[in-house]
Amino acid sequence: MDKHKEAIQARMQRERDQRIQSIQDAARSVFIAEGYTKAIMDKIALKAGITKPTIYQYFKTKDDLFFTLMLPVIEEIRIQLSNIETKLTAHKYRTGKAFIRDLFSSALQSYELAPETFLMIQYFQETGLVRRFNEHISHELNERGRHNFIMLRRVLKIGMEQGLVKRINVYVLADVLWGLFVGIIHLEHIKGQGKHPPMHLNTTMKVAEDLIAGILIAGKPAKKNDRIDVAVNP
C-alpha cells in the first residue's frame, strides 16, 4: 500500500513539474516577444494552453514567474566562478592565459544556458527596471548579483596573488571584465538580429580575451603592495 501511495505521489510530482515547465516555457516566449511590461498573464496562459487561475496555483505574480526564469542564469554564473575558484585553490592554472580563458568561457557558458534570459537580466539591471519588482524579489536579485561580483573580485585577487595576472585594483578590473563580457554579447546579439548563436560572438570574445591577456600578463609584475582589494560590500 505504501509503495502504491509513493507511486501516486511520484506521478503527481512529475505532473506538477511538467506543468511548471510548460508555464515557464510559455512565459519565456511571451516575455521575449512582448517585453516584460507588456507581457500579461492572459497571454502566458493562452500560450501554455491553460487558464490564468491555473498559473496562479504555481506563481503568485508575474514577478515571481519571471524570477524563476532569471535564477538559473544567475546561478550558472555563480557555478562557473566557483569552478574557477576551486581550480585556483588547487593551483591548477599553470599560465595566466589559461586563467583568463576560463573567465571568458564562464561568461559565454552563462549566456549560452539561456541567451534571451541572460540579455533580459542585463537589460533590467542597466535600466533600473529591477526596482519595479516587489521588494522581496528586488532584494534577492540584488543580493545574488552582489554575491557574484564579490566572487569575481575574489577570483581575480587569487589570480593576482598566484602571479597569474598583474596586480591591479580588482574593483576596477571586475567592472571592466564584466562590462566587456556583457557589451560584446549585446553587440553581437544585435548584429545577429537575435539569431543564436550570433555568428561572430566566439571570434569577438576570443579577440577580447587575447587583448585582455596581453594587458594583464605582459610587462613587469607590479609591486607587492599594489592595491588588489576585494570588496566585501560593493
Order of alpha helices (4+ residues) and beta strands (2+ residues): alpha-alpha-alpha-alpha-alpha-alpha-alpha-alpha-alpha
